């Protein structure tokens, strides 16, 4: 596949690099707030490479270009980069160097490397610099403006208040909790640039980033006042008055730089080096920096009992929508992957409190399912016909919570090997679902339970088993995760109230992919002389298709868990569905 636009853009970039005496440039998937999902204005890596995945890093030199991405995107990237002149680097595969190590090996000493300080965290920049002591890092050069002449403007979505009953903590409570954490760390100021942390702290929601209810802004919190740097046109007069009543002053989005530099020298400021750009940290160079996790990240990760109650109700709404969708789907004879996205979003939109999808629906049939983050497009999508497996990963943003669920359903006849693969993945998911564990265990320490049934057969999957999920907030949030590849740190502990995905998988390139995902909440299980123990409460309510299960491979405990889960799904969803959806629910929740 030829890529004339990509080739032309890389050529123009190299001309700028030569003009500015630069030997290499680095293009991460990032924006000034280190967001996962990017506004179009900051999709520079995608614009330059043609690779549309949500994770990747592009390195360009005068005569070479390479794109690093993880195993979720290896197949997709190989297709999208074909003919572009960009070499795919399969990050995490044996023998594939880290990007910094590649630079250190291939560039002469004193080579100049451009990396925009507004697109890299302070923590990551330090790692780059430590790994390449012979290179000169250029952080302010603008290579893009001269060549990306039709670059989109920054988004201008309106901001709304997140109000009771769904807002279960007041803005003042959130600010006070943050200030208490600042005081514990000896900090006078605290700068927030992570958009979800800002939206949570101020009980505001926006639409500047697809799927995530956030808005472009910075928040500087002091001991008595806070300053929100945002385009004031996004805020109604009423919201500005409410903010002022809680001691929050509105400043222009572009005024952060001058405001920060005018702060009195040597004042202690709390900065999360992993969630703040190198540019923003440099603004505080004259202050005494206290390095610590954003308190908001920890605070919002532990949902209150009332928030969990709202999430449970939201899961019933989401489950009812899915019953409607699957009842419709099983009656169709002519449907494609795009139809799945359209109808599953429409079913959710009929539920009270629905706001938007929580991410782009992944509807992947057969071989497409082997690409964990596959996205169907108008130009490339599959018709769902014949025999095989359809993987659907989808979710919704509701005022009362955020959902994320993956189900795999059979189409026509499924093979014995597909049933075996499905059952092995299910065993791992159930194993983690049944776990009771001491509070404080890191997610990295329990990942093995979801993988053991696969490992025993010489199988595995490349992505993590679980990620944190927000409360009407980003579908991916920290600090917790379930992945043996993650580094255990001081804030990796599983705490009561955290909502995490449980989603093991198995992918056979060119054939099919399987992933089964529920959201689970860490809740108290028991207390003994050995301390407090937690368990996982399964929040997601939707049948797991038993037509893909080999019951002989399940233990008695696993069968009991599945039957009890399906009984709960049936009891809680029956009052919310009728007609074909009700019949489908009753059929798909029969005991095995």
C-alpha positions as CSV (number, residue, x, y, z in Angstrom):
1,X,0.0,0.0,0.0
2,X,1.5,3.4,-1.1
3,X,1.4,6.3,1.3
4,X,2.0,9.5,-0.7
5,X,0.7,11.9,2.0
6,X,2.9,10.2,4.6
7,X,6.0,10.2,2.3
8,X,5.4,13.9,1.5
9,X,5.0,14.8,5.2
10,X,8.1,13.0,6.3
11,X,10.1,14.7,3.5
12,X,8.8,18.1,4.6
13,X,9.7,17.2,8.2
14,X,13.2,16.2,7.3
15,X,13.7,19.5,5.4
16,X,12.7,21.4,8.6
17,X,15.0,19.2,10.6
18,X,17.9,20.0,8.2
19,X,17.0,23.7,8.3
20,X,17.1,23.7,12.1
21,X,20.2,21.5,12.3
22,X,18.4,18.6,13.9
23,X,19.4,15.0,13.5
24,X,16.3,13.3,14.9
25,X,12.8,14.1,16.1
26,X,10.5,12.2,18.5
27,X,6.8,12.2,18.1
28,X,4.9,10.6,21.1
29,X,1.1,10.1,21.2
30,X,0.4,13.0,23.5
31,X,-0.8,16.5,24.1
32,X,0.0,19.2,26.7
33,X,-2.1,17.4,29.3
34,X,-0.6,13.9,28.6
35,X,-4.1,12.7,27.6
36,X,-4.7,9.1,26.3
37,X,-7.3,10.2,23.7
38,X,-6.2,13.3,21.9
39,X,-8.0,16.3,20.4
40,X,-7.3,16.4,16.6
41,X,-4.9,19.4,17.1
42,X,-2.3,17.2,18.8
43,X,-2.5,14.1,16.7
44,X,0.9,14.9,15.2
45,X,2.2,11.3,15.3
46,X,-0.8,10.1,13.5
47,X,-0.6,12.9,10.9
48,X,3.1,12.2,10.2
49,X,2.9,8.4,10.1
50,X,-0.6,7.4,9.0
51,X,-0.9,5.0,12.0
52,X,-4.2,5.8,13.8
53,X,-3.8,3.6,16.9
54,X,-4.0,5.2,20.4
55,X,-0.5,4.2,21.5
56,X,2.8,4.6,19.6
57,X,5.9,6.7,19.3
58,X,7.5,7.8,16.0
59,X,11.3,8.4,15.6
60,X,12.4,10.2,12.5
61,X,16.1,10.8,11.4
62,X,17.5,12.1,8.1
63,X,17.4,8.6,6.5
64,X,15.3,6.4,8.8
65,X,11.9,6.3,10.5
66,X,10.5,3.8,13.0
67,X,7.3,3.5,14.9
68,X,7.2,1.7,18.3
69,X,3.8,0.3,19.5
70,X,2.8,-2.5,21.8
71,X,1.3,-5.9,20.9
72,X,-2.3,-4.6,20.9
73,X,-1.4,-2.8,17.6
74,X,1.2,-4.9,15.9
75,X,-1.1,-6.2,13.2
76,X,-2.9,-3.0,12.7
77,X,0.3,-1.0,12.5
78,X,1.9,-3.4,10.0
79,X,-1.0,-2.8,7.7
80,X,-1.2,1.0,8.1
81,X,2.6,1.5,7.8
82,X,2.9,-0.7,4.7
83,X,4.6,1.4,1.9
84,X,5.2,4.4,4.1
85,X,8.9,3.9,4.6
86,X,8.3,3.7,8.4
87,X,9.6,0.5,10.0
88,X,7.4,-1.1,12.6
89,X,9.2,-1.7,16.0
90,X,7.3,-4.3,18.0
91,X,7.7,-2.8,21.5
92,X,8.2,-5.5,24.1
93,X,9.3,-8.2,21.7
94,X,12.6,-9.8,22.3
95,X,15.4,-8.1,20.5
96,X,13.5,-4.8,19.9
97,X,15.4,-2.0,21.6
98,X,13.8,0.8,23.5
99,X,13.6,4.0,21.4
100,X,16.1,5.8,23.6
101,X,18.6,2.9,23.3
102,X,18.1,2.9,19.5
103,X,18.9,6.6,19.4
104,X,22.0,6.1,21.6
105,X,23.2,3.3,19.3
106,X,22.5,4.9,15.9
107,X,23.2,8.6,16.4
108,X,26.7,10.2,16.7
109,X,27.6,11.9,19.9
110,X,26.3,15.5,20.2
111,X,23.5,14.9,17.8
112,X,20.5,17.2,18.3
113,X,17.2,15.5,19.0
114,X,13.9,17.4,19.1
115,X,11.2,16.4,21.6
116,X,8.5,18.9,22.4
117,X,8.5,19.6,26.1
118,X,4.7,20.0,26.0
119,X,4.2,16.4,24.8
120,X,6.4,14.5,27.3
121,X,6.1,14.1,31.0
122,X,8.9,15.4,33.2
123,X,9.5,11.8,34.4
124,X,9.8,10.4,30.8
125,X,12.1,13.2,29.7
126,X,14.5,12.5,32.5
127,X,14.5,8.8,31.4
128,X,15.3,9.8,27.8
129,X,18.1,12.0,28.9
130,X,19.6,9.5,31.3
131,X,19.6,6.8,28.5
132,X,21.3,9.1,26.0
133,X,24.0,11.2,27.8
134,X,25.9,11.9,24.6
135,X,22.9,13.5,22.8
136,X,21.6,17.1,23.0
137,X,17.9,17.4,23.6
138,X,16.1,20.3,21.9
139,X,12.8,20.9,23.7
140,X,11.5,24.1,22.2
141,X,12.0,23.7,18.5
142,X,8.9,24.0,16.3
143,X,9.2,21.6,13.4
144,X,5.5,21.1,12.8
145,X,3.9,24.6,12.3
146,X,5.7,25.2,8.9
147,X,4.5,22.0,7.4
148,X,1.1,21.2,9.1
149,X,-0.6,24.3,7.6
150,X,-4.1,23.0,8.0
151,X,-3.7,21.9,11.6
152,X,-7.0,21.8,13.5
153,X,-7.7,24.4,16.2
154,X,-8.0,23.5,19.8
155,X,-11.5,22.3,20.8
156,X,-14.0,24.7,22.3
157,X,-16.6,22.5,23.9
158,X,-18.8,23.8,26.7
159,X,-18.3,22.9,30.3
160,X,-21.2,21.7,32.5
161,X,-21.5,21.1,36.2
162,X,-21.6,17.5,37.6
163,X,-24.4,17.9,40.0
164,X,-26.1,15.8,42.8
165,X,-27.4,13.2,43.1
166,X,-24.6,11.8,40.9
167,X,-22.0,14.2,42.2
168,X,-21.5,12.6,45.6
169,X,-18.7,14.9,46.9
170,X,-18.9,18.6,46.8
171,X,-16.3,20.8,45.1
172,X,-15.2,22.2,48.4
173,X,-14.8,18.7,49.8
174,X,-12.6,17.7,46.9
175,X,-10.4,20.9,47.3
176,X,-10.2,20.3,51.0
177,X,-9.1,16.7,50.6
178,X,-6.5,17.8,48.1
179,X,-5.2,20.6,50.4
180,X,-4.9,18.1,53.3
181,X,-2.7,15.9,51.1
182,X,-0.7,19.0,50.1
183,X,-0.2,19.9,53.7
184,X,1.0,16.4,54.5
185,X,3.7,16.8,51.8
186,X,4.6,20.3,52.9
187,X,3.4,21.9,49.7
188,X,2.0,25.4,49.4
189,X,0.9,25.1,45.8
190,X,-0.2,22.2,43.6
191,X,-0.4,22.3,39.8
192,X,-2.8,20.0,38.0
193,X,-2.6,19.5,34.2
194,X,-4.2,16.0,33.9
195,X,-7.7,16.8,32.6
196,X,-9.5,14.1,34.5
197,X,-8.0,15.2,37.8
198,X,-9.1,18.7,37.1
199,X,-12.7,17.8,36.1
200,X,-13.0,15.5,39.2
201,X,-11.7,18.1,41.6
202,X,-14.0,20.9,40.4
203,X,-17.1,18.7,39.7
204,X,-17.1,19.9,36.1
205,X,-17.4,17.9,32.9
206,X,-16.6,18.8,29.3
207,X,-16.4,17.5,25.8
208,X,-13.0,18.6,24.5
209,X,-11.6,15.0,24.2
210,X,-13.5,12.3,22.5
211,X,-15.2,9.8,24.9
212,X,-13.7,11.5,28.0
213,X,-15.9,14.1,29.7
214,X,-13.0,16.6,30.3
215,X,-12.0,20.1,29.1
216,X,-8.7,21.8,28.3
217,X,-7.4,23.5,31.4
218,X,-4.9,23.8,34.2
219,X,-5.6,24.1,37.9
220,X,-3.3,25.7,40.4
221,X,-4.4,25.1,44.0
222,X,-3.2,27.2,46.9
223,X,-3.9,27.1,50.6
224,X,-6.9,29.4,50.3
225,X,-7.6,30.0,46.6
226,X,-7.4,28.0,43.4
227,X,-6.9,29.3,39.9
228,X,-8.5,27.6,36.8
229,X,-6.8,28.4,33.6
230,X,-9.4,27.8,30.8
231,X,-11.0,29.5,27.9
232,X,-13.7,31.4,29.8
233,X,-16.0,31.2,26.8
234,X,-16.5,27.5,27.8
235,X,-18.0,28.5,31.2
236,X,-21.4,30.0,31.7
237,X,-21.8,32.9,34.1
238,X,-23.5,30.6,36.5
239,X,-20.5,28.2,36.6
240,X,-18.1,31.1,37.0
241,X,-20.1,32.4,40.0
242,X,-20.3,28.9,41.6
243,X,-16.5,28.5,41.2
244,X,-15.9,31.9,42.7
245,X,-18.1,31.0,45.7
246,X,-15.7,28.1,46.3
247,X,-12.6,30.2,46.0
248,X,-11.7,29.3,42.4
249,X,-10.7,32.2,40.1
250,X,-10.9,31.8,36.4
251,X,-7.9,32.8,34.3
252,X,-7.2,32.5,30.6
253,X,-5.9,29.2,29.3
254,X,-2.7,30.8,27.9
255,X,-2.0,32.8,31.1
256,X,-0.5,29.9,33.0
257,X,3.0,30.6,32.0
258,X,3.1,34.2,33.2
259,X,1.1,33.4,36.3
260,X,3.5,30.6,37.4
261,X,6.6,32.6,36.8
262,X,5.2,35.4,39.0
263,X,4.8,33.1,42.0
264,X,7.1,34.0,44.9
265,X,10.4,32.1,44.7
266,X,11.1,29.1,46.8
267,X,7.5,28.3,47.6
268,X,7.0,24.5,47.8
269,X,4.8,23.2,44.9
270,X,3.5,19.6,44.6
271,X,4.0,18.2,41.1
272,X,3.2,14.7,39.8
273,X,6.2,14.2,37.5
274,X,4.4,11.4,35.6
275,X,1.3,13.4,34.9
276,X,2.8,16.8,34.3
277,X,4.7,17.9,31.1
278,X,8.3,18.9,31.2
279,X,7.2,22.3,30.0
280,X,4.8,22.8,32.9
281,X,7.5,21.6,35.4
282,X,9.9,24.1,34.0
283,X,7.5,26.9,34.8
284,X,8.0,26.0,38.4
285,X,11.8,25.9,38.2
286,X,12.1,28.8,40.7
287,X,10.0,27.0,43.2
288,X,10.8,24.2,45.6
289,X,9.3,21.2,43.8
290,X,7.7,18.4,45.9
291,X,7.4,15.3,43.8
292,X,4.3,13.3,44.7
293,X,1.3,11.7,42.9
294,X,-1.6,14.0,42.2
295,X,-3.8,13.6,45.3
296,X,-6.8,13.7,43.0
297,X,-5.7,10.5,41.3
298,X,-5.8,8.6,44.5
299,X,-8.9,10.3,45.8
300,X,-11.0,9.7,42.8
301,X,-9.9,6.1,42.3
302,X,-11.5,5.1,45.6
303,X,-15.3,5.4,44.9
304,X,-17.5,6.2,47.8
305,X,-20.3,3.8,48.8
306,X,-22.9,6.2,47.2
307,X,-20.9,6.4,44.0
308,X,-20.7,2.6,43.9
309,X,-24.5,2.5,44.3
310,X,-24.9,4.8,41.3
311,X,-22.5,2.6,39.3
312,X,-24.5,-0.5,40.2
313,X,-27.7,1.1,38.9
314,X,-25.8,2.3,35.8
315,X,-24.7,-1.3,35.2
316,X,-28.3,-2.4,35.2
317,X,-29.1,0.3,32.5
318,X,-26.1,-0.7,30.5
319,X,-27.0,-4.4,30.8
320,X,-30.5,-3.7,29.6
321,X,-29.2,-1.9,26.6
322,X,-26.9,-4.8,25.8
323,X,-29.9,-7.2,26.0
324,X,-31.7,-5.1,23.5
325,X,-28.7,-5.0,21.2
326,X,-27.9,-8.8,21.3
327,X,-31.6,-9.7,20.8
328,X,-31.6,-7.5,17.7
329,X,-28.3,-8.9,16.5
330,X,-29.2,-12.5,16.7
331,X,-32.2,-11.9,14.4
332,X,-30.1,-10.3,11.7
333,X,-28.8,-12.1,8.5
334,X,-27.1,-9.2,6.8
335,X,-24.9,-7.1,9.2
336,X,-21.4,-5.8,9.3
337,X,-19.0,-4.4,12.0
338,X,-20.1,-0.8,11.5
339,X,-23.8,-1.9,12.1
340,X,-22.8,-3.3,15.4
341,X,-21.3,0.0,16.5
342,X,-24.4,1.9,15.3
343,X,-26.9,-0.3,17.0
344,X,-25.1,-0.8,20.3
345,X,-24.6,3.0,20.7
346,X,-28.3,3.5,19.9
347,X,-29.4,1.0,22.5
348,X,-27.4,2.8,25.1
349,X,-28.6,6.2,24.0
350,X,-32.2,5.0,24.9
351,X,-31.2,4.6,28.6
352,X,-31.8,7.5,31.0
353,X,-28.6,9.3,32.0
354,X,-26.5,8.2,28.9
355,X,-24.1,10.8,27.7
356,X,-21.8,9.2,25.2
357,X,-19.7,6.1,24.4
358,X,-16.7,5.8,26.8
359,X,-14.4,4.8,23.9
360,X,-14.7,3.8,20.2
361,X,-16.6,0.5,19.9
362,X,-14.4,-2.4,18.9
363,X,-16.6,-4.7,16.7
364,X,-14.2,-7.3,15.3
365,X,-15.1,-10.4,13.4
366,X,-12.8,-13.4,13.1
367,X,-9.3,-12.3,12.0
368,X,-10.1,-8.7,13.0
369,X,-10.6,-9.8,16.5
370,X,-6.9,-10.8,16.7
371,X,-6.1,-7.1,16.8
372,X,-7.0,-6.1,20.3
373,X,-7.7,-2.4,19.4
374,X,-9.1,-2.9,15.9
375,X,-11.4,-0.2,14.6
376,X,-13.8,-0.8,11.7
377,X,-14.0,2.1,9.2
378,X,-16.1,3.0,6.2
379,X,-13.1,2.0,4.1
380,X,-12.3,-1.2,5.9
381,X,-14.8,-3.4,7.7
382,X,-16.0,-6.9,7.6
383,X,-19.4,-8.4,6.9
384,X,-20.4,-10.8,9.7
385,X,-21.3,-14.0,7.9
386,X,-20.4,-17.6,7.7
387,X,-18.8,-19.2,10.8
388,X,-16.7,-17.6,13.5
389,X,-16.4,-15.4,16.5
390,X,-17.5,-11.7,16.9
391,X,-15.7,-9.7,19.6
392,X,-17.4,-6.6,20.8
393,X,-15.7,-4.3,23.3
394,X,-17.8,-1.3,24.1
395,X,-18.8,1.1,26.9
396,X,-20.8,4.1,27.9
397,X,-20.5,7.3,29.8
398,X,-23.5,7.8,32.1
399,X,-24.0,10.5,34.7
400,X,-23.9,7.7,37.2
401,X,-20.8,5.9,36.1
402,X,-18.6,4.7,33.2
403,X,-19.0,1.2,31.7
404,X,-16.6,-1.0,29.7
405,X,-17.5,-4.5,28.7
406,X,-16.2,-7.1,26.2
407,X,-18.2,-10.1,25.0
408,X,-17.5,-12.7,22.3
409,X,-20.5,-14.3,20.6
410,X,-20.6,-17.2,18.0
411,X,-21.7,-16.7,14.4
412,X,-22.8,-19.9,12.7
413,X,-20.7,-22.9,13.8
414,X,-17.7,-22.4,16.0
415,X,-14.8,-24.9,16.1
416,X,-13.6,-27.0,18.9
417,X,-10.4,-25.0,19.1
418,X,-12.4,-21.7,19.3
419,X,-14.5,-23.2,22.2
420,X,-11.3,-24.4,23.9
421,X,-9.7,-20.9,23.6
422,X,-12.8,-19.2,24.9
423,X,-13.1,-21.5,27.9
424,X,-9.4,-21.0,28.8
425,X,-9.9,-17.2,28.8
426,X,-13.1,-17.6,30.8
427,X,-11.3,-19.7,33.4
428,X,-8.7,-16.9,33.9
429,X,-11.4,-14.2,34.2
430,X,-13.4,-16.3,36.7
431,X,-10.3,-17.1,38.8
432,X,-9.6,-13.4,39.3
433,X,-13.3,-12.7,40.0
434,X,-13.3,-15.2,42.9
435,X,-10.2,-13.8,44.5
436,X,-10.0,-12.7,48.2
437,X,-6.9,-10.8,49.0
438,X,-5.2,-8.6,51.6
439,X,-5.9,-4.9,51.2
440,X,-2.7,-3.3,49.8
441,X,-1.8,-6.0,47.4
442,X,-0.6,-4.5,44.1
443,X,-2.5,-5.3,41.0
444,X,0.7,-6.6,39.5
445,X,0.8,-9.3,42.1
446,X,-2.5,-10.9,41.1
447,X,-2.2,-10.8,37.3
448,X,-0.9,-14.4,37.3
449,X,-4.4,-15.7,38.3
450,X,-5.9,-14.5,35.0
451,X,-3.1,-16.0,33.0
452,X,-2.4,-19.3,34.6
453,X,-5.0,-21.3,32.6
454,X,-3.4,-20.0,29.4
455,X,0.2,-20.3,30.6
456,X,-0.4,-24.0,31.4
457,X,-1.2,-24.5,27.7
458,X,1.8,-22.4,26.5
459,X,-0.5,-19.4,25.7
460,X,-0.6,-15.8,26.7
461,X,-1.8,-12.3,25.8
462,X,0.2,-9.1,25.3
463,X,-1.9,-6.5,27.1
464,X,-2.6,-6.0,30.8
465,X,-5.4,-7.8,32.5
466,X,-7.0,-4.8,34.1
467,X,-7.1,-1.0,34.2
468,X,-8.8,1.4,36.6
469,X,-12.1,3.0,35.5
470,X,-13.4,6.4,36.4
471,X,-16.8,7.5,37.7
472,X,-18.4,9.4,34.8
473,X,-14.8,10.0,33.9
474,X,-12.0,8.5,31.8
475,X,-12.5,4.8,31.0
476,X,-8.8,4.4,31.8
477,X,-7.6,5.8,35.0
478,X,-4.9,5.0,37.6
479,X,-3.2,4.5,39.8
480,X,-4.0,0.8,39.9
481,X,-3.7,-1.7,37.1
482,X,-3.5,-5.5,36.8
483,X,-0.4,-6.4,34.7
484,X,2.8,-8.2,35.6
485,X,4.6,-5.9,33.2
486,X,3.8,-2.9,35.4
487,X,6.3,-1.7,37.9
488,X,5.1,-1.9,41.5
489,X,5.3,1.5,43.1
490,X,4.2,3.2,46.3
491,X,0.7,3.8,44.9
492,X,0.0,0.4,43.2
493,X,-2.0,-1.0,46.0
494,X,-5.6,-2.2,45.5
495,X,-7.8,-0.2,47.8
496,X,-11.5,-0.5,48.7
497,X,-13.7,1.4,46.3
498,X,-11.4,1.0,43.3
499,X,-13.1,-0.1,40.0
500,X,-10.9,-2.1,37.7
501,X,-11.4,-4.1,34.5
502,X,-10.9,-7.9,34.5
503,X,-10.2,-8.7,30.8
504,X,-7.9,-11.6,29.9
505,X,-7.7,-12.5,26.2
506,X,-6.2,-14.7,23.6
507,X,-5.4,-13.7,20.0
508,X,-4.5,-15.9,17.1
509,X,-3.3,-13.6,14.3
510,X,-5.2,-14.1,11.0
511,X,-7.8,-16.3,12.7
512,X,-9.7,-14.9,15.7
513,X,-9.5,-13.1,19.0
514,X,-11.1,-13.7,22.4
515,X,-11.5,-11.3,25.3
516,X,-14.0,-11.5,28.1
517,X,-14.3,-8.3,30.2
518,X,-16.2,-7.4,33.3
519,X,-15.7,-4.4,35.6
520,X,-15.1,-5.3,39.3
521,X,-15.0,-3.2,42.5
522,X,-12.7,-3.9,45.3
523,X,-15.0,-4.2,48.4
524,X,-14.4,-5.4,52.0
525,X,-14.5,-9.2,52.4
526,X,-13.5,-9.9,56.0
527,X,-11.2,-8.7,58.8
528,X,-9.1,-11.1,60.8
529,X,-6.0,-11.0,63.0
530,X,-4.1,-10.8,59.7
531,X,-5.8,-7.6,58.7
532,X,-8.4,-6.4,56.3
533,X,-9.2,-8.5,53.2
534,X,-10.9,-7.4,50.0
535,X,-12.8,-9.3,47.3
536,X,-13.9,-8.3,43.8
537,X,-17.6,-7.6,43.3
538,X,-18.5,-8.0,39.7
539,X,-20.3,-4.9,38.5
540,X,-20.9,-5.7,34.9
541,X,-24.3,-7.3,34.1
542,X,-24.5,-9.2,30.8
543,X,-24.6,-12.9,30.0
544,X,-21.4,-14.6,28.9
545,X,-22.2,-16.8,25.9
546,X,-22.4,-20.4,27.1
547,X,-22.5,-21.7,23.5
548,X,-18.7,-21.0,23.4
549,X,-17.9,-22.9,26.6
550,X,-16.6,-26.4,27.1
551,X,-18.1,-27.1,30.5
552,X,-15.9,-30.2,30.9
553,X,-12.9,-27.8,31.2
554,X,-14.4,-25.9,34.1
555,X,-14.0,-26.9,37.7
556,X,-17.1,-27.1,39.9
557,X,-16.2,-23.8,41.5
558,X,-15.9,-22.1,38.1
559,X,-19.3,-23.5,37.0
560,X,-20.9,-22.4,40.2
561,X,-19.5,-18.9,39.8
562,X,-20.8,-18.7,36.3
563,X,-24.2,-20.0,37.2
564,X,-24.5,-17.6,40.2
565,X,-23.4,-14.7,38.0
566,X,-26.0,-15.5,35.4
567,X,-28.7,-15.8,38.0
568,X,-27.8,-12.3,39.3
569,X,-27.7,-10.9,35.8
570,X,-31.2,-12.4,35.1
571,X,-32.7,-11.2,38.4
572,X,-31.4,-7.6,38.1
573,X,-32.1,-7.1,34.4
574,X,-35.4,-8.8,34.0
575,X,-37.4,-5.8,35.5
576,X,-35.6,-3.5,32.9
577,X,-36.3,-5.5,29.7
578,X,-39.3,-6.8,27.8
579,X,-40.2,-8.5,24.6
580,X,-37.3,-10.0,22.5
581,X,-34.7,-8.6,24.9
582,X,-36.4,-10.4,27.8
583,X,-36.6,-13.7,25.9
584,X,-32.9,-13.3,25.0
585,X,-31.9,-12.7,28.6
586,X,-33.8,-15.7,29.9
587,X,-32.2,-17.9,27.3
588,X,-28.7,-16.7,27.7
589,X,-28.6,-17.0,31.5
590,X,-29.7,-20.6,31.7
591,X,-27.4,-22.6,34.1
592,X,-24.8,-25.0,32.7
